[in-house]
Amino acid sequence: MKNQKGVTLIALVVMIIIILVIATITTYSGVNTLQESKEKKLIVELEMVQHAALEIYTKYKTVGIESYLVGEELTKEQIPTIYFNFLNSTAFLTTAKKDEKYYLLNEEVLEEIGITNSSHTYIVNYGSGEVMNYDVQETASGKLLYMSNDFKAFE
């Protein structure tokens, strides 16, 4: 027999398996990082909407002009049921003040109040500082996208 040089079939198969394992780990890590990034974006956007809503509420309380409270007024039936445990039930009474009610802020209204590049719609209650994501109620990891002045469901 001659002295043969080269890669054996077994060595080639082992190298392919190692490369596949590394590729799988890298892909999983990348997908996980992408998911975490989307989740953080949702939470940051929720916080931005709350800050804007609180600023609007402060202007409203200072000047008293109801037109500052922007958005479409909502009924209880229009709010996703996942948020019912958090809702202020007095907001739906006929005697509720304008700043106690829930409002829907779509992309157009969000741009009007200075939040650009948002692809979601939000529900706000100016008086209580509550903010909810109307389009995506939970993140992929199950965190509820709701916050008020004293509570953040996603933490």
C-alpha positions in Angstrom: 0.0 0.0 0.0 1.0 3.5 -0.7 1.3 6.2 1.9 -2.0 8.1 1.2 -2.5 11.6 2.3 -5.9 13.4 2.6 -9.0 13.6 4.6 -10.8 10.4 5.5 -14.6 10.1 5.1 -15.0 9.8 8.9 -13.0 13.0 9.5 -15.1 14.8 6.9 -18.4 13.7 8.5 -17.1 14.8 12.0 -16.1 18.2 10.6 -19.5 18.7 9.0 -21.3 17.7 12.3 -19.2 20.2 14.2 -19.9 23.0 11.7 -23.7 22.2 11.9 -23.6 22.3 15.7 -21.9 25.7 15.6 -24.3 27.0 13.0 -27.3 25.9 15.1 -26.0 27.6 18.2 -25.3 30.8 16.4 -28.7 30.8 14.7 -30.5 30.2 18.0 -28.5 33.0 19.7 -29.4 35.4 16.8 -33.1 34.6 16.9 -33.2 35.0 20.7 -31.4 38.3 20.5 -33.8 39.5 17.8 -36.8 38.5 20.0 -35.3 40.3 23.0 -34.7 43.4 20.9 -38.3 43.5 19.6 -39.6 43.1 23.2 -37.4 46.0 24.5 -38.6 48.2 21.6 -42.2 47.5 22.6 -41.5 48.4 26.2 -39.6 51.5 25.4 -42.3 52.7 23.1 -44.9 52.0 25.8 -42.9 54.2 28.2 -42.5 57.0 25.5 -46.3 57.0 25.1 -46.8 57.2 28.8 -44.4 60.2 29.1 -46.2 62.0 26.3 -49.6 61.3 27.9 -48.4 62.6 31.2 -47.1 65.8 29.5 -50.5 66.2 27.8 -52.3 65.7 31.1 -50.1 68.3 32.8 -50.9 70.9 30.0 -54.6 70.0 30.3 -54.6 70.5 34.1 -52.7 73.7 33.8 -54.8 75.3 31.1 -58.0 73.3 31.4 -58.6 73.0 27.6 -60.2 69.6 26.9 -58.9 69.5 23.3 -55.5 68.7 24.7 -56.8 65.2 25.5 -56.3 63.7 22.0 -57.5 60.4 20.7 -60.7 58.5 20.1 -62.7 58.0 23.3 -63.2 54.2 24.0 -66.0 52.1 25.5 -65.2 49.1 27.7 -66.1 46.8 24.8 -63.4 48.3 22.7 -60.6 47.5 25.1 -58.9 44.0 25.0 -60.1 41.8 27.8 -56.6 41.0 28.9 -56.5 44.5 30.5 -59.8 44.2 32.4 -58.1 43.6 35.7 -56.4 46.9 35.5 -59.2 49.2 34.2 -60.7 52.0 36.2 -64.4 51.1 36.0 -65.4 54.7 36.8 -64.0 55.7 33.4 -67.0 54.2 31.7 -69.7 55.9 33.7 -71.7 58.6 32.1 -70.5 60.9 34.9 -66.8 60.3 34.2 -64.7 63.4 33.6 -63.0 63.7 30.2 -59.5 63.1 31.8 -60.8 59.8 33.5 -61.8 58.2 30.2 -59.7 55.9 28.0 -58.5 57.0 24.6 -57.2 55.3 21.5 -54.0 56.8 20.1 -53.4 55.7 16.5 -50.3 56.3 14.4 -51.6 59.7 13.3 -52.3 60.9 16.8 -49.0 59.6 18.0 -47.1 61.6 15.4 -49.2 64.7 16.4 -47.9 64.4 20.0 -44.3 63.8 18.8 -43.9 60.0 18.7 -42.8 59.0 15.2 -42.0 55.6 13.7 -44.6 53.8 15.8 -46.3 50.9 14.2 -48.7 50.3 17.1 -51.9 51.8 18.5 -52.1 52.6 22.2 -54.8 53.1 24.9 -54.3 55.8 27.4 -56.0 57.2 30.5 -54.6 60.6 31.0 -55.8 61.0 34.6 -54.3 57.7 35.9 -51.3 57.6 33.6 -52.3 54.2 32.3 -51.0 53.1 28.9 -51.7 49.8 27.1 -50.6 48.5 23.7 -53.7 47.9 21.7 -52.1 45.8 18.9 -49.8 43.6 21.0 -51.0 42.9 24.5 -48.1 40.5 25.5 -44.5 40.1 24.5 -43.3 36.7 23.2 -42.0 35.9 26.8 -45.5 36.6 28.2 -45.0 40.0 29.7 -48.1 42.1 29.7 -47.7 45.5 27.9 -49.5 47.6 30.5 -48.3 50.4 32.8 -49.6 53.1 35.1 -48.0 55.7 37.3 -47.3 53.1 40.0 -47.3 49.8 38.2 -45.5 48.1 35.2 -46.9 44.7 34.3 -43.9 43.9 32.2 -41.4 44.0 35.1 
